[in-house]
Amino acid sequence: MRRPIISLASLALVTATACAQAEPGPLKDYDPPLDPAFAALIRNADLDAGAAYFERKCSQCHDGEKDGGDFKGPHLWNVMGRIAATREGFRYSEAMKQVRHAWTYATLGYYLKNTEAAVPGRDMNFAGIDDDATRANVIAYLRTLNDAPPALP
Ligand code: HEC
C-alpha cells in the first residue's frame, strides 16, 4: 500500500495563501499599499485646491492651525506620521482605536476614499472623497500641517 504524500506543490500553495496580503477591507486588518499613480497625484497636487477643499469640507469639524485644538474632530496639525486615534485628550470611537496604523499617504488615501469601509463604525460623519485627484490634493495639503512635513512620496 502506498502512503499518501503531500506534494511539494500543494504545500507551497498553502504557504502562499497564508502569506498573501489580506484583501482590501477595514484598516484594522489591512495595510494598504500606496498606488504609484496615486503617489504621483500627491507629488503633483494642487495645494491651493486642497486647502480650499479642506476649508469647505473638513474645517467645520477639524482645526488645522498649528496652535489650534480639538473641535468635533481631533486637531489635525501633525496628523501625518501620528498613529490613528492617539491625539491626547480626544475621545475617539472604539473603531478608530482599533486601526493602530500610522497616518501615511497610503493609509490616509485609503481612509479618506471611503471612511466607513475603512473604519466601520467610525465617528466621522463624512463619507469620503471618491475622486483620486481631489483626495490627493487634500492629502498633500494635510502634509503641510506639520512641524516636519514628511518627504513627498
Ligand atoms: C462632521 C465632522 C467631520 C468632518 C466633516 C470631517 N471629519 Fe475627520 N474626524 C471627525 C471625527 C469625529 C473624527 C474621530 C473619528 C473616530 O474617533 O471614529 C475624525 C477623524 C479624522 C482623522 C483621524 C485622526 C486621528 O487622530 O487619528 C483624520 C485623518 C480626519 N478625520 C481627516 C478629515 C478630513 C481630511 C476631512 C475633510 C475631507 C474630515 N476629516 C472631515 C469628524 C469630521
Backbone and ligand atoms as CSV (ligand in chain L), in Angstrom:
chain,resi,resn,atom,element,x,y,z
A,1,MET,N,N,0.839,-1.202,0.000
A,1,MET,CA,C,0.000,0.000,0.000
A,1,MET,C,C,0.875,1.253,0.000
A,2,ARG,N,N,0.500,2.220,-0.792
A,2,ARG,CA,C,1.324,3.436,-0.854
A,2,ARG,C,C,0.856,4.447,0.189
A,3,ARG,N,N,1.808,5.025,0.844
A,3,ARG,CA,C,1.439,6.070,1.812
A,3,ARG,C,C,1.085,7.352,1.065
A,4,PRO,N,N,0.025,7.997,1.468
A,4,PRO,CA,C,-0.280,9.278,0.799
A,4,PRO,C,C,0.812,10.299,1.130
A,5,ILE,N,N,1.267,10.968,0.156
A,5,ILE,CA,C,2.259,12.022,0.430
A,5,ILE,C,C,1.700,13.367,-0.032
A,6,ILE,N,N,2.025,14.374,0.729
A,6,ILE,CA,C,1.624,15.727,0.349
A,6,ILE,C,C,2.667,16.250,-0.626
A,7,SER,N,N,2.250,16.605,-1.781
A,7,SER,CA,C,3.232,17.055,-2.776
A,7,SER,C,C,3.798,18.417,-2.367
A,8,LEU,N,N,5.000,18.660,-2.789
A,8,LEU,CA,C,5.626,19.958,-2.502
A,8,LEU,C,C,4.801,21.091,-3.085
A,9,ALA,N,N,4.241,20.826,-4.251
A,9,ALA,CA,C,3.468,21.879,-4.910
A,9,ALA,C,C,2.282,22.311,-4.045
A,10,SER,N,N,1.585,21.337,-3.452
A,10,SER,CA,C,0.410,21.740,-2.674
A,10,SER,C,C,0.838,22.416,-1.374
A,11,LEU,N,N,1.973,22.007,-0.820
A,11,LEU,CA,C,2.477,22.693,0.376
A,11,LEU,C,C,2.783,24.152,0.060
A,12,ALA,N,N,3.430,24.366,-1.085
A,12,ALA,CA,C,3.794,25.723,-1.480
A,12,ALA,C,C,2.539,26.577,-1.642
A,13,LEU,N,N,1.506,25.955,-2.176
A,13,LEU,CA,C,0.257,26.684,-2.400
A,13,LEU,C,C,-0.350,27.127,-1.064
A,14,VAL,N,N,-0.350,26.209,-0.093
A,14,VAL,CA,C,-0.904,26.530,1.230
A,14,VAL,C,C,-0.129,27.687,1.845
A,15,THR,N,N,1.208,27.614,1.739
A,15,THR,CA,C,2.047,28.663,2.318
A,15,THR,C,C,1.763,30.001,1.641
A,16,ALA,N,N,1.677,29.980,0.327
A,16,ALA,CA,C,1.451,31.217,-0.406
A,16,ALA,C,C,0.115,31.838,0.000
A,17,THR,N,N,-0.894,30.995,0.166
A,17,THR,CA,C,-2.208,31.511,0.528
A,17,THR,C,C,-2.153,32.154,1.917
A,18,ALA,N,N,-1.434,31.494,2.832
A,18,ALA,CA,C,-1.373,32.003,4.198
A,18,ALA,C,C,-0.637,33.344,4.250
A,19,CYS,N,N,0.331,33.533,3.356
A,19,CYS,CA,C,1.139,34.744,3.409
A,19,CYS,C,C,0.577,35.866,2.535
A,20,ALA,N,N,-0.392,35.551,1.711
A,20,ALA,CA,C,-0.904,36.561,0.789
A,20,ALA,C,C,-1.453,37.746,1.568
A,21,GLN,N,N,-1.303,38.927,0.983
A,21,GLN,CA,C,-1.803,40.126,1.631
A,21,GLN,C,C,-3.320,40.026,1.769
A,22,ALA,N,N,-3.807,40.493,2.896
A,22,ALA,CA,C,-5.248,40.438,3.118
A,22,ALA,C,C,-5.962,41.238,2.024
A,23,GLU,N,N,-7.166,40.847,1.752
A,23,GLU,CA,C,-7.996,41.587,0.794
A,23,GLU,C,C,-8.267,42.987,1.344
A,24,PRO,N,N,-8.473,43.951,0.458
A,24,PRO,CA,C,-8.874,45.272,0.945
A,24,PRO,C,C,-10.086,45.163,1.863
A,25,GLY,N,N,-10.036,45.815,2.975
A,25,GLY,CA,C,-11.114,45.761,3.955
A,25,GLY,C,C,-10.799,46.772,5.040
A,26,PRO,N,N,-11.399,46.598,6.207
A,26,PRO,CA,C,-11.153,47.551,7.289
A,26,PRO,C,C,-9.653,47.706,7.601
A,27,LEU,N,N,-9.253,48.924,7.862
A,27,LEU,CA,C,-7.831,49.217,8.118
A,27,LEU,C,C,-7.274,48.438,9.301
A,28,LYS,N,N,-8.120,48.031,10.219
A,28,LYS,CA,C,-7.594,47.318,11.381
A,28,LYS,C,C,-6.990,45.972,10.967
A,29,ASP,N,N,-7.427,45.434,9.810
A,29,ASP,CA,C,-6.880,44.156,9.345
A,29,ASP,C,C,-6.145,44.303,8.020
A,30,TYR,N,N,-5.910,45.494,7.581
A,30,TYR,CA,C,-5.400,45.680,6.229
A,30,TYR,C,C,-4.405,46.834,6.186
A,31,ASP,N,N,-3.269,46.582,5.549
A,31,ASP,CA,C,-2.251,47.614,5.411
A,31,ASP,C,C,-2.192,47.998,3.936
A,32,PRO,N,N,-2.874,49.046,3.548
A,32,PRO,CA,C,-2.999,49.334,2.112
A,32,PRO,C,C,-1.661,49.763,1.506
A,33,PRO,N,N,-1.378,49.322,0.293
A,33,PRO,CA,C,-0.177,49.796,-0.405
A,33,PRO,C,C,-0.436,51.191,-0.955
A,34,LEU,N,N,0.628,51.911,-1.247
A,34,LEU,CA,C,0.472,53.204,-1.906
A,34,LEU,C,C,0.571,52.972,-3.408
A,35,ASP,N,N,-0.516,53.209,-4.089
A,35,ASP,CA,C,-0.552,53.029,-5.535
A,35,ASP,C,C,0.360,54.078,-6.189
A,36,PRO,N,N,1.274,53.666,-7.080
A,36,PRO,CA,C,2.212,54.618,-7.696
A,36,PRO,C,C,1.498,55.768,-8.419
A,37,ALA,N,N,0.379,55.484,-9.038
A,37,ALA,CA,C,-0.347,56.549,-9.739
A,37,ALA,C,C,-0.890,57.568,-8.731
A,38,PHE,N,N,-1.320,57.075,-7.567
A,38,PHE,CA,C,-1.838,57.988,-6.537
A,38,PHE,C,C,-0.688,58.801,-5.928
A,39,ALA,N,N,0.470,58.150,-5.762
A,39,ALA,CA,C,1.650,58.868,-5.264
A,39,ALA,C,C,2.003,60.013,-6.216
A,40,ALA,N,N,1.908,59.755,-7.513
A,40,ALA,CA,C,2.222,60.798,-8.498
A,40,ALA,C,C,1.228,61.954,-8.383
A,41,LEU,N,N,-0.029,61.645,-8.137
A,41,LEU,CA,C,-1.027,62.710,-7.961
A,41,LEU,C,C,-0.685,63.566,-6.740
A,42,ILE,N,N,-0.186,62.936,-5.685
A,42,ILE,CA,C,0.187,63.697,-4.478
A,42,ILE,C,C,1.394,64.592,-4.776
A,43,ARG,N,N,2.389,64.049,-5.496
A,43,ARG,CA,C,3.573,64.843,-5.845
A,43,ARG,C,C,3.203,66.069,-6.668
A,44,ASN,N,N,2.210,65.900,-7.527
A,44,ASN,CA,C,1.830,66.988,-8.441
A,44,ASN,C,C,0.552,67.693,-7.997
A,45,ALA,N,N,0.248,67.584,-6.713
A,45,ALA,CA,C,-1.047,68.079,-6.231
A,45,ALA,C,C,-1.164,69.597,-6.357
A,46,ASP,N,N,-2.390,70.039,-6.389
A,46,ASP,CA,C,-2.730,71.460,-6.368
A,46,ASP,C,C,-3.023,71.823,-4.905
A,47,LEU,N,N,-2.017,72.420,-4.239
A,47,LEU,CA,C,-2.147,72.703,-2.805
A,47,LEU,C,C,-3.257,73.704,-2.500
A,48,ASP,N,N,-3.416,74.685,-3.370
A,48,ASP,CA,C,-4.472,75.678,-3.129
A,48,ASP,C,C,-5.844,75.016,-3.190
A,49,ALA,N,N,-6.000,74.104,-4.154
A,49,ALA,CA,C,-7.274,73.393,-4.256
A,49,ALA,C,C,-7.487,72.511,-3.021
A,50,GLY,N,N,-6.402,71.892,-2.537
A,50,GLY,CA,C,-6.503,71.063,-1.331
A,50,GLY,C,C,-6.899,71.886,-0.121
A,51,ALA,N,N,-6.291,73.077,0.000
A,51,ALA,CA,C,-6.608,73.958,1.122
A,51,ALA,C,C,-8.068,74.417,1.049
A,52,ALA,N,N,-8.520,74.745,-0.160
A,52,ALA,CA,C,-9.894,75.217,-0.321
A,52,ALA,C,C,-10.892,74.099,0.003
A,53,TYR,N,N,-10.556,72.891,-0.407
A,53,TYR,CA,C,-11.435,71.752,-0.108
A,53,TYR,C,C,-11.490,71.523,1.406
A,54,PHE,N,N,-10.332,71.593,2.038
A,54,PHE,CA,C,-10.273,71.406,3.496
A,54,PHE,C,C,-11.156,72.446,4.185
A,55,GLU,N,N,-11.035,73.679,3.730
A,55,GLU,CA,C,-11.807,74.771,4.321
A,55,GLU,C,C,-13.319,74.516,4.182
A,56,ARG,N,N,-13.711,74.047,3.011
A,56,ARG,CA,C,-15.136,73.823,2.746
A,56,ARG,C,C,-15.691,72.602,3.465
A,57,LYS,N,N,-14.914,71.493,3.473
A,57,LYS,CA,C,-15.477,70.200,3.877
A,57,LYS,C,C,-14.962,69.649,5.202
A,58,CYS,N,N,-13.805,70.070,5.633
A,58,CYS,CA,C,-13.213,69.467,6.832
A,58,CYS,C,C,-13.196,70.430,8.010
A,59,SER,N,N,-13.062,71.735,7.742
A,59,SER,CA,C,-12.756,72.670,8.823
A,59,SER,C,C,-13.946,72.890,9.759
A,60,GLN,N,N,-15.145,72.471,9.344
A,60,GLN,CA,C,-16.271,72.559,10.278
A,60,GLN,C,C,-16.044,71.630,11.477
A,61,CYS,N,N,-15.265,70.589,11.289
A,61,CYS,CA,C,-15.008,69.635,12.372
A,61,CYS,C,C,-13.549,69.580,12.797
A,62,HIS,N,N,-12.640,70.040,11.940
A,62,HIS,CA,C,-11.209,69.891,12.227
A,62,HIS,C,C,-10.478,71.217,12.158
A,63,ASP,N,N,-9.641,71.441,13.137
A,63,ASP,CA,C,-8.735,72.576,13.142
A,63,ASP,C,C,-7.396,72.127,12.566
A,64,GLY,N,N,-6.867,72.870,11.608
A,64,GLY,CA,C,-5.570,72.521,11.030
A,64,GLY,C,C,-4.476,73.505,11.388
A,65,GLU,N,N,-4.803,74.506,12.224
A,65,GLU,CA,C,-3.795,75.502,12.611
A,65,GLU,C,C,-2.835,74.912,13.634
A,66,LYS,N,N,-1.580,75.332,13.552
A,66,LYS,CA,C,-0.561,74.809,14.463
A,66,LYS,C,C,-0.963,75.003,15.933
A,67,ASP,N,N,-1.438,76.198,16.258
A,67,ASP,CA,C,-1.769,76.446,17.670
A,67,ASP,C,C,-3.265,76.268,17.927
A,68,GLY,N,N,-3.907,75.439,17.104
A,68,GLY,CA,C,-5.330,75.164,17.286
A,68,GLY,C,C,-5.561,74.025,18.269
A,69,GLY,N,N,-6.724,73.393,18.158
A,69,GLY,CA,C,-7.037,72.308,19.094
A,69,GLY,C,C,-8.133,71.419,18.552
A,70,ASP,N,N,-8.665,70.586,19.415
A,70,ASP,CA,C,-9.733,69.672,19.012
A,70,ASP,C,C,-11.024,70.446,18.840
A,71,PHE,N,N,-11.829,69.945,17.929
A,71,PHE,CA,C,-13.148,70.529,17.716
A,71,PHE,C,C,-14.085,69.339,17.785
A,72,LYS,N,N,-15.010,69.213,16.858
A,72,LYS,CA,C,-15.817,67.994,16.796
A,72,LYS,C,C,-14.898,66.816,16.459
A,73,GLY,N,N,-13.934,67.050,15.607
A,73,GLY,CA,C,-12.905,66.059,15.276
A,73,GLY,C,C,-11.577,66.485,15.895
A,74,PRO,N,N,-10.607,65.579,15.910
A,74,PRO,CA,C,-9.316,65.884,16.529
A,74,PRO,C,C,-8.515,66.919,15.745
A,75,HIS,N,N,-7.664,67.620,16.450
A,75,HIS,CA,C,-6.744,68.581,15.848
A,75,HIS,C,C,-5.914,67.849,14.799
A,76,LEU,N,N,-5.789,68.419,13.600
A,76,LEU,CA,C,-5.072,67.717,12.528
A,76,LEU,C,C,-3.654,68.226,12.298
A,77,TRP,N,N,-3.180,69.165,13.109
A,77,TRP,CA,C,-1.771,69.545,12.991
A,77,TRP,C,C,-0.926,68.328,13.381
A,78,ASN,N,N,0.072,67.991,12.584
A,78,ASN,CA,C,0.941,66.828,12.829
A,78,ASN,C,C,0.215,65.490,12.668
A,79,VAL,N,N,-0.890,65.456,11.928
A,79,VAL,CA,C,-1.619,64.173,11.823
A,79,VAL,C,C,-0.802,63.155,11.015
A,80,MET,N,N,-0.078,63.622,10.004
A,80,MET,CA,C,0.724,62.660,9.229
A,80,MET,C,C,1.869,62.151,10.087
A,81,GLY,N,N,1.981,60.847,10.154
A,81,GLY,CA,C,3.007,60.216,10.982
A,81,GLY,C,C,2.486,59.810,12.340
A,82,ARG,N,N,1.327,60.356,12.718
A,82,ARG,CA,C,0.738,60.020,14.025
A,82,ARG,C,C,0.001,58.683,13.892
A,83,ILE,N,N,0.045,57.881,14.959
A,83,ILE,CA,C,-0.754,56.656,14.970
A,83,ILE,C,C,-2.222,57.066,15.124
A,84,ALA,N,N,-3.110,56.397,14.391
A,84,ALA,CA,C,-4.535,56.730,14.452
A,84,ALA,C,C,-5.020,56.728,15.902
A,85,ALA,N,N,-5.915,57.673,16.185
A,85,ALA,CA,C,-6.607,57.722,17.478
A,85,ALA,C,C,-5.680,57.936,18.669
A,86,THR,N,N,-4.590,58.689,18.470
A,86,THR,CA,C,-3.676,58.900,19.594
A,86,THR,C,C,-3.483,60.374,19.962
A,87,ARG,N,N,-4.328,61.230,19.453
A,87,ARG,CA,C,-4.228,62.630,19.883
A,87,ARG,C,C,-4.753,62.684,21.326
A,88,GLU,N,N,-3.857,63.091,22.209
A,88,GLU,CA,C,-4.161,63.059,23.640
A,88,GLU,C,C,-5.385,63.908,23.971
A,89,GLY,N,N,-6.278,63.370,24.756
A,89,GLY,CA,C,-7.418,64.127,25.235
A,89,GLY,C,C,-8.640,64.048,24.332
A,90,PHE,N,N,-8.484,63.542,23.097
A,90,PHE,CA,C,-9.647,63.445,22.214
A,90,PHE,C,C,-10.329,62.094,22.418
A,91,ARG,N,N,-11.665,62.113,22.447
A,91,ARG,CA,C,-12.414,60.862,22.663
A,91,ARG,C,C,-12.730,60.211,21.322
A,92,TYR,N,N,-11.926,59.260,20.955
A,92,TYR,CA,C,-12.118,58.543,19.692
A,92,TYR,C,C,-13.120,57.412,19.866
A,93,SER,N,N,-13.671,56.968,18.727
A,93,SER,CA,C,-14.539,55.791,18.733
A,93,SER,C,C,-13.690,54.540,18.971
A,94,GLU,N,N,-14.325,53.484,19.435
A,94,GLU,CA,C,-13.622,52.200,19.586
A,94,GLU,C,C,-13.093,51.750,18.229
A,95,ALA,N,N,-13.874,52.014,17.173
A,95,ALA,CA,C,-13.475,51.597,15.825
A,95,ALA,C,C,-12.156,52.255,15.433
A,96,MET,N,N,-12.028,53.555,15.683
A,96,MET,CA,C,-10.797,54.253,15.292
A,96,MET,C,C,-9.620,53.776,16.125
A,97,LYS,N,N,-9.877,53.446,17.395
A,97,LYS,CA,C,-8.777,52.980,18.256
A,97,LYS,C,C,-8.202,51.659,17.767
A,98,GLN,N,N,-9.020,50.897,17.030
A,98,GLN,CA,C,-8.538,49.592,16.567
A,98,GLN,C,C,-7.669,49.676,15.314
A,99,VAL,N,N,-7.602,50.832,14.690
A,99,VAL,CA,C,-6.855,50.948,13.429
A,99,VAL,C,C,-5.361,50.678,13.630
A,100,ARG,N,N,-4.765,51.362,14.589
A,100,ARG,CA,C,-3.367,51.116,15.008
A,100,ARG,C,C,-2.309,51.323,13.922
A,101,HIS,N,N,-2.655,51.899,12.801
A,101,HIS,CA,C,-1.645,52.254,11.799
A,101,HIS,C,C,-1.284,53.723,11.989
A,102,ALA,N,N,-0.087,54.077,11.519
A,102,ALA,CA,C,0.242,55.494,11.409
A,102,ALA,C,C,-0.505,56.056,10.208
A,103,TRP,N,N,-0.783,57.348,10.255
A,103,TRP,CA,C,-1.372,58.025,9.084
A,103,TRP,C,C,-0.256,58.353,8.104
A,104,THR,N,N,-0.311,57.708,6.950
A,104,THR,CA,C,0.676,57.878,5.880
A,104,THR,C,C,-0.082,58.253,4.605
A,105,TYR,N,N,0.660,58.461,3.514
A,105,TYR,CA,C,-0.027,58.704,2.243
A,105,TYR,C,C,-0.961,57.544,1.910
A,106,ALA,N,N,-0.506,56.319,2.208
A,106,ALA,CA,C,-1.312,55.147,1.863
A,106,ALA,C,C,-2.542,55.015,2.762
A,107,THR,N,N,-2.342,55.148,4.075
A,107,THR,CA,C,-3.497,54.941,4.969
A,107,THR,C,C,-4.486,56.104,4.886
A,108,LEU,N,N,-3.967,57.330,4.722
A,108,LEU,CA,C,-4.894,58.463,4.564
A,108,LEU,C,C,-5.660,58.344,3.248
A,109,GLY,N,N,-4.936,57.937,2.194
A,109,GLY,CA,C,-5.602,57.784,0.899
A,109,GLY,C,C,-6.720,56.756,0.980
A,110,TYR,N,N,-6.466,55.701,1.705
A,110,TYR,CA,C,-7.455,54.628,1.835
A,110,TYR,C,C,-8.625,55.069,2.725
A,111,TYR,N,N,-8.313,55.682,3.853
A,111,TYR,CA,C,-9.370,56.114,4.776
A,111,TYR,C,C,-10.264,57.171,4.134
A,112,LEU,N,N,-9.637,58.168,3.527
A,112,LEU,CA,C,-10.432,59.299,3.030
A,112,LEU,C,C,-11.199,58.971,1.754
A,113,LYS,N,N,-10.920,57.826,1.144
A,113,LYS,CA,C,-11.709,57.436,-0.032
A,113,LYS,C,C,-13.111,56.992,0.392
A,114,ASN,N,N,-13.157,56.184,1.442
A,114,ASN,CA,C,-14.447,55.663,1.903
A,114,ASN,C,C,-14.305,55.391,3.399
A,115,THR,N,N,-14.668,56.375,4.193
A,115,THR,CA,C,-14.322,56.323,5.624
A,115,THR,C,C,-15.024,55.186,6.357
A,116,GLU,N,N,-16.250,54.890,5.968
A,116,GLU,CA,C,-16.984,53.827,6.676
A,116,GLU,C,C,-16.445,52.447,6.305
A,117,ALA,N,N,-16.054,52.267,5.052
A,117,ALA,CA,C,-15.477,50.973,4.657
A,117,ALA,C,C,-14.126,50.766,5.343
A,118,ALA,N,N,-13.352,51.848,5.474
A,118,ALA,CA,C,-12.006,51.734,6.049
A,118,ALA,C,C,-12.062,51.567,7.565
A,119,VAL,N,N,-13.015,52.253,8.194
A,119,VAL,CA,C,-13.130,52.185,9.660
A,119,VAL,C,C,-14.615,52.045,10.011
A,120,PRO,N,N,-15.148,50.805,9.860
A,120,PRO,CA,C,-16.577,50.606,10.113
A,120,PRO,C,C,-16.929,51.005,11.543
A,121,GLY,N,N,-17.935,51.857,11.672
A,121,GLY,CA,C,-18.337,52.325,12.999
A,121,GLY,C,C,-17.605,53.587,13.416
A,122,ARG,N,N,-16.841,54.180,12.489
A,122,ARG,CA,C,-16.103,55.410,12.828
A,122,ARG,C,C,-17.092,56.522,13.154
A,123,ASP,N,N,-16.559,57.498,13.870
A,123,ASP,CA,C,-17.388,58.555,14.419
A,123,ASP,C,C,-17.291,59.823,13.573
A,124,MET,N,N,-16.875,59.703,12.325
A,124,MET,CA,C,-16.661,60.889,11.483
A,124,MET,C,C,-17.754,60.918,10.419
A,125,ASN,N,N,-18.609,61.915,10.536
A,125,ASN,CA,C,-19.770,61.982,9.657
A,125,ASN,C,C,-19.390,62.631,8.329
A,126,PHE,N,N,-18.589,61.918,7.572
A,126,PHE,CA,C,-18.121,62.387,6.268
A,126,PHE,C,C,-17.844,61.134,5.453
A,127,ALA,N,N,-18.525,60.979,4.318
A,127,ALA,CA,C,-18.472,59.714,3.579
A,127,ALA,C,C,-17.101,59.440,2.978
A,128,GLY,N,N,-16.508,60.474,2.351
A,128,GLY,CA,C,-15.206,60.251,1.723
A,128,GLY,C,C,-15.082,61.076,0.460
A,129,ILE,N,N,-13.922,60.977,-0.165
A,129,ILE,CA,C,-13.626,61.726,-1.387
A,129,ILE,C,C,-13.285,60.700,-2.449
A,130,ASP,N,N,-14.216,60.437,-3.323
A,130,ASP,CA,C,-14.007,59.360,-4.295
A,130,ASP,C,C,-12.997,59.742,-5.374
A,131,ASP,N,N,-12.991,61.006,-5.749
A,131,ASP,CA,C,-12.108,61.421,-6.851
A,131,ASP,C,C,-10.640,61.423,-6.403
A,132,ASP,N,N,-9.812,60.655,-7.118
A,132,ASP,CA,C,-8.415,60.472,-6.701
A,132,ASP,C,C,-7.646,61.788,-6.664
A,133,ALA,N,N,-7.812,62.629,-7.687
A,133,ALA,CA,C,-7.041,63.872,-7.745
A,133,ALA,C,C,-7.439,64.806,-6.604
A,134,THR,N,N,-8.738,64.884,-6.320
A,134,THR,CA,C,-9.202,65.744,-5.222
A,134,THR,C,C,-8.659,65.230,-3.890
A,135,ARG,N,N,-8.724,63.903,-3.702
A,135,ARG,CA,C,-8.231,63.312,-2.450
A,135,ARG,C,C,-6.724,63.539,-2.313
A,136,ALA,N,N,-6.008,63.429,-3.416
A,136,ALA,CA,C,-4.555,63.668,-3.389
A,136,ALA,C,C,-4.264,65.127,-3.024
A,137,ASN,N,N,-5.054,66.060,-3.546
A,137,ASN,CA,C,-4.855,67.471,-3.202
A,137,ASN,C,C,-5.016,67.688,-1.696
A,138,VAL,N,N,-6.045,67.066,-1.131
A,138,VAL,CA,C,-6.313,67.236,0.303
A,138,VAL,C,C,-5.182,66.624,1.132
A,139,ILE,N,N,-4.700,65.462,0.730
A,139,ILE,CA,C,-3.624,64.797,1.483
A,139,ILE,C,C,-2.323,65.589,1.364
A,140,ALA,N,N,-2.054,66.147,0.178
A,140,ALA,CA,C,-0.865,66.990,0.013
A,140,ALA,C,C,-0.970,68.218,0.912
A,141,TYR,N,N,-2.187,68.714,1.084
A,141,TYR,CA,C,-2.384,69.850,1.998
A,141,TYR,C,C,-2.196,69.408,3.454
A,142,LEU,N,N,-2.750,68.260,3.828
A,142,LEU,CA,C,-2.583,67.751,5.200
A,142,LEU,C,C,-1.091,67.607,5.535
A,143,ARG,N,N,-0.308,67.203,4.546
A,143,ARG,CA,C,1.136,67.065,4.742
A,143,ARG,C,C,1.775,68.365,5.239
A,144,THR,N,N,1.243,69.495,4.790
A,144,THR,CA,C,1.842,70.784,5.158
A,144,THR,C,C,1.471,71.205,6.583
A,145,LEU,N,N,0.476,70.539,7.177
A,145,LEU,CA,C,0.045,70.892,8.534
A,145,LEU,C,C,0.922,70.120,9.518
A,146,ASN,N,N,2.212,70.430,9.539
A,146,ASN,CA,C,3.134,69.570,10.265
A,146,ASN,C,C,4.393,70.338,10.646
A,147,ASP,N,N,4.915,70.070,11.826
A,147,ASP,CA,C,6.189,70.681,12.231
A,147,ASP,C,C,7.309,70.248,11.296
A,148,ALA,N,N,7.250,69.006,10.823
A,148,ALA,CA,C,8.275,68.475,9.917
A,148,ALA,C,C,7.582,67.640,8.848
A,149,PRO,N,N,7.072,68.315,7.791
A,149,PRO,CA,C,6.332,67.560,6.764
A,149,PRO,C,C,7.165,66.400,6.223
A,150,PRO,N,N,6.579,65.209,6.123
A,150,PRO,CA,C,7.326,64.067,5.590
A,150,PRO,C,C,7.674,64.292,4.117
A,151,ALA,N,N,8.666,63.558,3.643
A,151,ALA,CA,C,9.052,63.664,2.237
A,151,ALA,C,C,7.860,63.320,1.348
A,152,LEU,N,N,7.795,63.950,0.198
A,152,LEU,CA,C,6.742,63.595,-0.760
A,152,LEU,C,C,6.972,62.164,-1.230
A,153,PRO,N,N,5.904,61.455,-1.585
A,153,PRO,CA,C,6.065,60.048,-1.980
A,153,PRO,C,C,6.675,59.928,-3.374
L,1,HEC,C1,C,-18.761,66.075,10.637
L,1,HEC,C2,C,-17.466,66.215,11.242
L,1,HEC,C3,C,-16.245,65.798,10.426
L,1,HEC,C4,C,-15.926,66.114,9.124
L,1,HEC,C5,C,-16.748,66.917,8.123
L,1,HEC,C6,C,-14.630,65.555,8.894
L,1,HEC,N1,N,-14.177,64.894,9.997
L,1,HEC,FE1,FE,-12.396,63.895,10.188
L,1,HEC,N2,N,-12.957,63.237,12.013
L,1,HEC,C7,C,-14.112,63.592,12.683
L,1,HEC,C8,C,-14.193,62.857,13.922
L,1,HEC,C9,C,-15.310,62.946,14.955
L,1,HEC,C10,C,-13.046,62.012,13.961
L,1,HEC,C11,C,-12.731,60.940,15.006
L,1,HEC,C12,C,-13.363,59.653,14.442
L,1,HEC,C13,C,-13.453,58.470,15.379
L,1,HEC,O1,O,-12.989,58.532,16.525
L,1,HEC,O2,O,-14.030,57.461,14.929
L,1,HEC,C14,C,-12.287,62.298,12.759
L,1,HEC,C15,C,-11.070,61.695,12.440
L,1,HEC,C16,C,-10.260,62.055,11.385
L,1,HEC,C17,C,-8.929,61.579,11.146
L,1,HEC,C18,C,-8.130,60.626,12.063
L,1,HEC,C19,C,-7.395,61.491,13.064
L,1,HEC,C20,C,-6.634,60.777,14.157
L,1,HEC,O3,O,-6.181,61.489,15.076
L,1,HEC,O4,O,-6.495,59.549,14.127
L,1,HEC,C21,C,-8.491,62.175,10.002
L,1,HEC,C22,C,-7.136,61.998,9.344
L,1,HEC,C23,C,-9.561,63.010,9.523
L,1,HEC,N3,N,-10.619,62.928,10.382
L,1,HEC,C24,C,-9.484,63.799,8.382
L,1,HEC,C25,C,-10.563,64.510,7.857
L,1,HEC,C26,C,-10.523,65.250,6.610
L,1,HEC,C27,C,-9.285,65.406,5.741
L,1,HEC,C28,C,-11.777,65.751,6.398
L,1,HEC,C29,C,-12.286,66.521,5.203
L,1,HEC,C30,C,-12.089,65.875,3.917
L,1,HEC,C31,C,-12.595,65.347,7.537
L,1,HEC,N4,N,-11.827,64.613,8.396
L,1,HEC,C32,C,-13.931,65.692,7.700
L,1,HEC,C33,C,-15.050,64.499,12.245
L,1,HEC,C34,C,-15.134,65.027,10.960
